[in-house]
Every structure is written in structure tokens, then in C-alpha cells.
Amino acid sequence: MDIAGICNRAQKLGLRTLSDSYKDALKQINLLNGMTRKQASPAAWKEMYNLWEPVIRELEKKMEELKNIVIEPPTAPQLKGLPEDLDSVLDENYIEIDQGKQLRDGLLWAAMEFGRVIRDDDDGPVARIDSASVAPPNAFALFTLSTYALSPIDKRRDLIARALSFATKASDPVPEPNSGVSGGFLDSIE
């Protein structure tokens, strides 16, 4: 490999400034030792090459090895305590067919039962479904419980905020269309 090649490879590896600084220092030393500029510069280049060439070869070899390493992503955390067969803990009598209401019921169950069901141990959260006051209505309830149990405390607080939003909507129901009750000023005219 020639000197120009080693400089280009040093630049690719982020070592160009370091190798150039070393070469410039060697050139100054050579000049102080009585060499002419015509002699000092090539001697500095050659000494820089002799020092950096093995370093650069080794770094390139290691970088090539790193390209071949396959890093496995960490496994997703799992909430301990949930049974393998989730259907075994669901409310057998739950029959809601409206998907929106199923989502609402799952979220509200997770919010209302969270404190009873989730225990934080040294190894992480553990679900004790048998501690719930009522069985989870659907699989979404268990998914919501797992998601929030595995989240940091700020995210857990978010579960309460979402449940409060549903509670507000539930306590202030919207009248059905064509029910005759809209709350408009024309409703009082007969």
C-alpha cells in the first residue's frame, strides 16, 4: 500500500487529523535535526506511514468483523402472572358486541382493577388476575393492563387520565338523534 492510500484510509476511519498532526510534528523534528525541507517532508510521510499502516489495517479488519455480527433485538418484556390461555380468565358472561364499547370496557376494567391486580416486585410487575373484583371483560382489558403495567410511572398515570375521560363522557350522555331532546332553543316551540 502506498502513502496516499494509507492517508485516504485514515480519513475514512476518522484518523486523518491525528495522522496528519503526527506527520507535521515529525516534519518539524526533522527540520530541527538539520534536514532540509526537501528531505524532512518525505521522511515524515514515511515514518507516519510506518506507524499508522498497521493500526489502520487492524481497525479495518475489526470493522469488517463488526459488519458480520448480527445483533438480536431484545425480547419484548412480558407481564408475569398472566396465564398462557388468556381466555381462561375472561368474563364468560360478557356479551357486548359493539366494538367501541368493548374497547371502553377493556380500558375501564384495566383502570379500575389496576391497583388490585398489579404488584411491583423487584423483578418487575406481576399480574394477579385472581385479585380483581370482577373478571376482565375481554382480551383488550388484559392487553391494556399489560401495556400500562410495563410502562414507567408517568405512562401509568396516563391510564387514569384516559379512564377519567370515559367517566366524564359516561356521566354526561349525549342524547340520541331524533329523540326529541336536543337541548336547542327550538325544542321549546310547539
Buried (B, 14 or more C-beta within 10 A) or exposed (E): EEBEEBBBBBEEBEBBEEBBEBBEEBBEBBBEEEBEEEEBBEBBBEBBBEBBBEBBEEBEEEEEEEEEEEEEEEEEEEBBBBEEEBEEBBBEEBEBEEEEEBBBBBBBBBBBBBEBBBBEEEEEBBBEBEEBEEBBBBBBBBBBBBBBBBBEEEEBEEBEEBBEEBEEEEEEEEEEEEEEEEEEEEEEEE
